[in-house]
Amino acid sequence: MGNRLSKIYTRTGDDGTTGLGDGSRVAKDSARVASYGTVDELNSAIGLVLAVEIPEPVREVLTQVQHDLFDLGGELCIPGMAMVHAADIERLERVLDGFNEDLPPLKDFILPGGGLAAAHCHLARTICRRAEREVVTLSRLEEVRPEATHYLNRLSDLLFVIARVLARASGHGEVLWQHERRKKPKA
């Protein structure tokens, strides 16, 4: 097991820097810190989904995703580290296909909502998209393995499908965008 944190504050970050997993120090607003910080935020948002009643198959998938995201955060925190692999992305695709199989085809855009669990999942999806953008930004500045962006891209799709599943499971149903709600101005 790794180092045990017995003292939470160190004061080393008071100068606006933070330590990476390899021991180097960078500015707290660097693209690398923004990337793994947003992955951490995403993990917390998924924790909100897991904090409410959800179907067990969804709980199992999201619990595994939390572990994957912790690995991805580690990969982003330690330059050169490889912790997320093609097999992780393929697993997401299989799970996504499985959940999507029983859903009706989309004919309209869906608004975030559909009950507490689904709404939390939609929030996690949008944070996932931001994490993906942050990792793309980092990849323009430093070496980032493509698996990082591939994983986040697939995960955001999975979170969308899971939000649909959760909206239906809760009995709230999906909230459809009413694009015809606005009356056209009279000429």
Residue frames as qw, qx, qy, qz and C-alpha x, y, z in Angstrom:
[[0.000, 0.890, 0.456, 0.000, 0.00, 0.00, 0.00],
 [0.368, 0.659, -0.019, 0.656, 1.13, 3.58, -0.67],
 [0.209, 0.161, -0.454, 0.851, 2.06, 6.28, 1.77],
 [0.271, -0.672, -0.682, 0.097, -0.38, 6.90, 4.58],
 [0.052, 0.610, 0.022, 0.791, -1.47, 10.49, 5.05],
 [0.471, -0.462, -0.619, 0.426, -1.17, 11.22, 8.74],
 [0.095, -0.559, -0.160, 0.808, -1.02, 14.99, 8.31],
 [0.477, 0.685, 0.543, 0.086, -3.40, 16.52, 5.78],
 [0.226, 0.973, -0.018, 0.034, -1.89, 19.98, 5.40],
 [0.823, -0.041, 0.037, 0.565, 1.75, 20.53, 4.44],
 [0.067, -0.885, -0.021, 0.461, 1.79, 24.24, 3.58],
 [0.476, -0.184, 0.562, 0.651, 3.90, 23.40, 0.49],
 [0.272, 0.545, 0.649, 0.456, 1.08, 24.59, -1.77],
 [0.123, -0.816, -0.322, 0.464, 0.77, 27.99, -0.17],
 [0.171, -0.497, 0.359, 0.771, 2.92, 29.42, -2.98],
 [0.618, 0.521, -0.037, -0.587, 0.39, 28.38, -5.66],
 [0.410, 0.399, -0.787, -0.232, 2.12, 25.16, -6.66],
 [0.880, -0.200, 0.267, -0.337, 1.27, 21.52, -6.11],
 [0.251, -0.453, 0.839, 0.170, 3.24, 18.31, -6.25],
 [0.768, 0.255, -0.397, -0.433, 2.69, 15.80, -9.03],
 [0.966, -0.216, 0.093, -0.111, 2.96, 12.07, -8.44],
 [0.836, 0.321, -0.175, 0.409, 6.52, 12.05, -9.79],
 [0.589, -0.486, -0.206, 0.612, 7.63, 14.61, -7.19],
 [0.277, 0.235, 0.205, 0.909, 7.83, 17.59, -9.54],
 [0.032, 0.601, 0.486, -0.634, 5.96, 20.79, -8.69],
 [0.161, 0.387, 0.541, 0.729, 3.68, 22.71, -11.03],
 [0.228, -0.084, 0.122, -0.962, 1.34, 25.68, -10.79],
 [0.324, 0.260, 0.809, -0.414, -2.06, 24.77, -9.36],
 [0.548, 0.617, 0.189, -0.531, -3.71, 26.26, -12.44],
 [0.034, -0.398, 0.778, 0.485, -1.64, 24.22, -14.92],
 [0.683, 0.158, -0.413, -0.582, -3.41, 22.22, -17.63],
 [0.466, 0.084, -0.875, 0.101, -2.27, 18.98, -15.98],
 [0.035, 0.115, 0.719, -0.684, -3.76, 19.89, -12.60],
 [0.526, 0.189, 0.016, -0.829, -6.96, 21.10, -14.30],
 [0.609, 0.145, -0.684, -0.375, -7.21, 17.74, -16.08],
 [0.427, -0.092, -0.872, 0.220, -6.88, 15.46, -13.09],
 [0.132, 0.117, 0.496, -0.850, -8.82, 17.90, -10.91],
 [0.596, 0.131, -0.162, -0.776, -11.78, 17.70, -13.27],
 [0.601, 0.034, -0.788, -0.131, -11.50, 13.90, -13.36],
 [0.174, -0.090, -0.776, 0.600, -11.68, 14.02, -9.55],
 [0.376, 0.143, 0.194, -0.894, -14.73, 16.28, -9.74],
 [0.644, 0.093, -0.540, -0.533, -16.32, 13.79, -12.15],
 [0.437, -0.023, -0.875, 0.208, -15.62, 10.96, -9.71],
 [0.073, 0.144, 0.587, -0.793, -17.36, 12.96, -6.98],
 [0.532, 0.146, -0.128, -0.824, -20.36, 13.59, -9.23],
 [0.624, 0.022, -0.741, -0.246, -20.64, 9.86, -9.87],
 [0.195, -0.056, -0.806, 0.556, -20.56, 9.44, -6.09],
 [0.385, 0.119, 0.241, -0.883, -23.75, 11.52, -5.99],
 [0.682, 0.090, -0.492, -0.533, -25.41, 9.09, -8.40],
 [0.545, 0.022, -0.823, 0.157, -24.30, 6.20, -6.21],
 [0.022, -0.041, 0.614, -0.788, -25.67, 7.94, -3.08],
 [0.617, 0.096, 0.132, -0.770, -29.27, 7.47, -4.20],
 [0.713, 0.081, 0.682, -0.144, -31.29, 4.37, -4.96],
 [0.452, 0.553, -0.483, -0.506, -30.36, 2.96, -8.36],
 [0.974, 0.109, -0.093, -0.173, -30.60, -0.48, -10.02],
 [0.757, -0.490, 0.379, 0.208, -27.82, -2.85, -8.95],
 [0.783, 0.313, 0.294, 0.451, -26.38, -3.33, -12.48],
 [0.222, 0.881, 0.008, 0.417, -25.93, 0.45, -12.78],
 [0.526, -0.813, 0.240, -0.065, -24.38, 0.60, -9.30],
 [0.867, -0.178, 0.331, 0.327, -21.83, -2.09, -10.24],
 [0.615, 0.570, 0.204, 0.506, -20.86, -0.30, -13.44],
 [0.001, 0.922, -0.049, 0.385, -20.51, 3.11, -11.81],
 [0.696, -0.668, 0.251, 0.083, -18.49, 1.70, -8.92],
 [0.820, 0.068, 0.306, 0.479, -16.04, 0.22, -11.45],
 [0.361, 0.780, 0.146, 0.490, -15.98, 3.56, -13.28],
 [0.358, -0.918, 0.125, -0.113, -15.02, 5.32, -10.03],
 [0.786, -0.389, 0.349, 0.331, -12.01, 3.01, -9.72],
 [0.663, 0.437, 0.321, 0.516, -11.12, 3.65, -13.37],
 [0.092, 0.926, 0.077, 0.357, -11.35, 7.40, -12.81],
 [0.572, -0.775, 0.241, 0.115, -9.06, 7.17, -9.81],
 [0.785, -0.038, 0.403, 0.470, -6.59, 5.32, -12.06],
 [0.446, 0.700, 0.281, 0.481, -7.01, 7.94, -14.79],
 [0.220, -0.966, 0.049, -0.127, -6.40, 10.72, -12.27],
 [0.716, -0.523, 0.352, 0.300, -3.22, 8.94, -11.23],
 [0.706, 0.304, 0.395, 0.502, -2.15, 8.62, -14.84],
 [0.221, 0.863, 0.170, 0.421, -2.67, 12.33, -15.40],
 [0.443, -0.886, 0.135, -0.038, -0.92, 13.21, -12.13],
 [0.639, -0.461, 0.515, 0.339, 2.18, 11.16, -12.96],
 [0.481, 0.708, -0.325, -0.401, 3.56, 12.10, -16.39],
 [0.298, 0.445, -0.830, -0.157, 4.39, 8.97, -18.36],
 [0.369, -0.027, 0.854, -0.365, 2.21, 6.66, -16.25],
 [0.467, -0.007, -0.636, -0.615, -0.18, 4.25, -18.04],
 [0.234, 0.021, 0.826, -0.512, -3.14, 3.08, -15.97],
 [0.657, 0.442, 0.332, -0.512, -6.13, 3.20, -18.35],
 [0.249, -0.229, 0.826, 0.452, -5.97, 0.76, -21.25],
 [0.380, 0.060, -0.580, -0.718, -7.87, -0.22, -24.39],
 [0.313, -0.253, -0.915, 0.015, -9.56, -3.05, -22.46],
 [0.009, -0.408, -0.547, 0.731, -11.13, -0.48, -20.11],
 [0.304, 0.309, -0.200, -0.879, -12.55, 1.42, -23.09],
 [0.388, -0.014, -0.821, -0.418, -13.83, -1.79, -24.68],
 [0.157, -0.328, -0.855, 0.369, -15.54, -2.69, -21.38],
 [0.182, 0.408, 0.255, -0.858, -17.33, 0.67, -21.40],
 [0.373, 0.205, -0.519, -0.741, -18.48, 0.05, -24.97],
 [0.318, -0.155, -0.929, -0.109, -19.87, -3.39, -24.10],
 [0.059, -0.417, -0.692, 0.586, -21.72, -2.02, -21.07],
 [0.231, 0.363, -0.046, -0.902, -23.03, 0.95, -23.07],
 [0.380, 0.062, -0.718, -0.580, -24.32, -1.34, -25.82],
 [0.248, -0.257, -0.922, 0.150, -25.98, -3.57, -23.22],
 [0.045, 0.467, 0.508, -0.722, -27.82, -0.72, -21.49],
 [0.251, 0.355, -0.241, -0.867, -28.74, 0.96, -24.78],
 [0.100, -0.055, -0.927, -0.358, -30.19, -2.23, -26.25],
 [0.080, -0.520, -0.836, 0.154, -33.40, -1.99, -24.20],
 [0.033, 0.540, 0.203, -0.816, -33.95, 1.74, -24.70],
 [0.541, 0.717, 0.440, -0.010, -36.24, 3.11, -27.38],
 [0.549, 0.302, 0.208, 0.751, -34.52, 4.96, -30.22],
 [0.141, -0.523, -0.208, 0.814, -34.03, 8.68, -29.66],
 [0.299, 0.655, 0.556, 0.415, -36.35, 10.90, -31.68],
 [0.096, -0.941, -0.082, -0.314, -35.93, 14.10, -29.63],
 [0.299, 0.468, -0.539, 0.634, -33.29, 15.76, -27.51],
 [0.639, -0.533, -0.542, 0.113, -33.46, 14.93, -23.82],
 [0.107, -0.809, 0.214, -0.537, -33.23, 17.60, -21.14],
 [0.300, 0.191, -0.791, 0.498, -31.26, 16.87, -17.95],
 [0.556, -0.233, 0.290, -0.743, -33.76, 15.58, -15.40],
 [0.748, 0.009, -0.599, -0.287, -35.94, 12.51, -15.03],
 [0.835, -0.509, -0.208, 0.009, -35.57, 12.09, -11.29],
 [0.385, -0.865, 0.314, 0.068, -32.75, 12.68, -8.83],
 [0.745, -0.244, 0.525, 0.331, -30.47, 9.83, -9.95],
 [0.624, 0.551, 0.401, 0.382, -30.88, 10.64, -13.64],
 [0.074, 0.986, 0.003, 0.151, -30.30, 14.36, -13.03],
 [0.523, -0.715, 0.423, 0.192, -27.12, 13.59, -11.08],
 [0.756, 0.059, 0.535, 0.373, -26.01, 11.33, -13.93],
 [0.444, 0.809, 0.242, 0.301, -26.61, 14.11, -16.47],
 [0.203, -0.953, 0.223, 0.003, -24.48, 16.41, -14.30],
 [0.691, -0.398, 0.529, 0.288, -21.73, 13.76, -14.22],
 [0.697, 0.463, 0.435, 0.334, -21.98, 13.52, -18.03],
 [0.243, 0.945, 0.034, 0.216, -21.40, 17.25, -18.47],
 [0.429, -0.799, 0.412, 0.091, -18.46, 17.18, -16.06],
 [0.798, -0.037, 0.522, 0.298, -17.09, 14.23, -18.04],
 [0.562, 0.722, 0.250, 0.316, -17.25, 16.28, -21.23],
 [0.074, -0.969, 0.209, -0.109, -15.37, 19.10, -19.48],
 [0.681, -0.506, 0.497, 0.184, -12.75, 16.62, -18.23],
 [0.774, 0.327, 0.424, 0.337, -12.34, 15.42, -21.80],
 [0.319, 0.908, 0.048, 0.266, -11.83, 19.01, -23.00],
 [0.379, -0.857, 0.348, 0.003, -9.27, 19.59, -20.24],
 [0.778, -0.216, 0.522, 0.272, -7.34, 16.46, -21.25],
 [0.644, 0.618, 0.296, 0.340, -7.40, 17.53, -24.91],
 [0.022, 0.977, -0.142, 0.159, -5.99, 20.92, -23.86],
 [0.599, -0.632, 0.477, 0.118, -3.27, 19.16, -21.86],
 [0.831, 0.134, 0.462, 0.280, -2.47, 16.90, -24.83],
 [0.473, 0.834, 0.084, 0.271, -1.69, 19.98, -26.93],
 [0.135, -0.907, 0.347, -0.199, 0.91, 21.04, -24.37],
 [0.297, -0.507, 0.800, -0.120, 2.34, 17.76, -23.09],
 [0.352, 0.109, -0.894, -0.254, 2.37, 14.06, -23.92],
 [0.613, -0.037, 0.496, -0.614, -0.93, 12.38, -23.00],
 [0.188, 0.014, 0.959, 0.210, -1.82, 8.84, -23.98],
 [0.363, -0.108, -0.448, -0.810, -4.83, 8.73, -26.33],
 [0.390, -0.326, -0.861, 0.030, -6.54, 6.21, -24.05],
 [0.089, -0.309, -0.499, 0.805, -7.26, 9.05, -21.61],
 [0.340, 0.227, -0.105, -0.907, -9.42, 11.00, -24.05],
 [0.452, -0.047, -0.783, -0.426, -10.92, 7.83, -25.55],
 [0.264, -0.289, -0.852, 0.347, -11.99, 6.65, -22.10],
 [0.085, 0.368, 0.368, -0.850, -13.62, 9.98, -21.22],
 [0.367, 0.150, -0.428, -0.812, -15.34, 10.21, -24.60],
 [0.460, -0.155, -0.844, -0.228, -16.86, 6.75, -24.19],
 [0.195, -0.299, -0.744, 0.564, -17.72, 7.39, -20.55],
 [0.237, 0.230, 0.120, -0.936, -19.73, 10.50, -21.38],
 [0.518, 0.009, -0.600, -0.610, -21.76, 8.42, -23.85],
 [0.430, -0.197, -0.868, 0.151, -22.26, 5.74, -21.21],
 [0.037, -0.259, -0.541, 0.799, -23.39, 8.33, -18.64],
 [0.401, 0.110, -0.211, -0.885, -25.96, 9.64, -21.12],
 [0.583, -0.088, -0.733, -0.340, -27.36, 6.15, -21.65],
 [0.342, -0.218, -0.795, 0.451, -27.32, 5.42, -17.90],
 [0.167, 0.154, 0.265, -0.937, -29.20, 8.70, -17.28],
 [0.561, 0.003, -0.442, -0.699, -31.87, 7.45, -19.70],
 [0.547, -0.135, -0.825, 0.044, -32.00, 4.10, -17.88],
 [0.191, -0.184, -0.642, 0.720, -32.27, 5.82, -14.50],
 [0.332, 0.056, -0.005, -0.941, -35.04, 8.18, -15.66],
 [0.656, -0.074, -0.567, -0.493, -37.10, 5.20, -16.78],
 [0.514, -0.113, -0.802, 0.282, -36.29, 3.09, -13.70],
 [0.039, -0.088, -0.497, 0.862, -37.38, 5.90, -11.36],
 [0.140, 0.633, 0.759, -0.066, -40.78, 6.21, -13.01],
 [0.010, 0.698, 0.062, -0.713, -40.16, 9.88, -13.85],
 [0.687, 0.585, 0.382, 0.197, -39.38, 9.17, -17.47],
 [0.515, 0.019, 0.198, 0.834, -37.21, 11.19, -19.76],
 [0.098, 0.793, 0.228, -0.557, -37.72, 14.92, -20.12],
 [0.582, 0.390, 0.487, 0.521, -37.96, 15.70, -23.83],
 [0.122, -0.305, 0.091, 0.940, -37.03, 19.04, -25.31],
 [0.371, 0.698, 0.595, -0.145, -40.16, 20.68, -26.66],
 [0.344, -0.119, 0.358, 0.860, -38.71, 22.34, -29.72],
 [0.018, -0.511, -0.610, -0.605, -42.19, 23.28, -30.99],
 [0.280, -0.623, -0.594, 0.424, -43.10, 25.16, -27.78],
 [0.099, -0.451, 0.026, 0.887, -42.29, 28.56, -29.18],
 [0.496, 0.717, 0.476, -0.111, -44.91, 30.07, -31.41],
 [0.495, 0.205, 0.343, 0.772, -43.64, 31.49, -34.64],
 [0.032, 0.467, 0.164, -0.869, -44.07, 35.27, -34.86],
 [0.493, 0.685, 0.533, -0.060, -46.92, 36.38, -37.09],
 [0.468, 0.108, 0.353, 0.803, -45.78, 38.03, -40.27]]
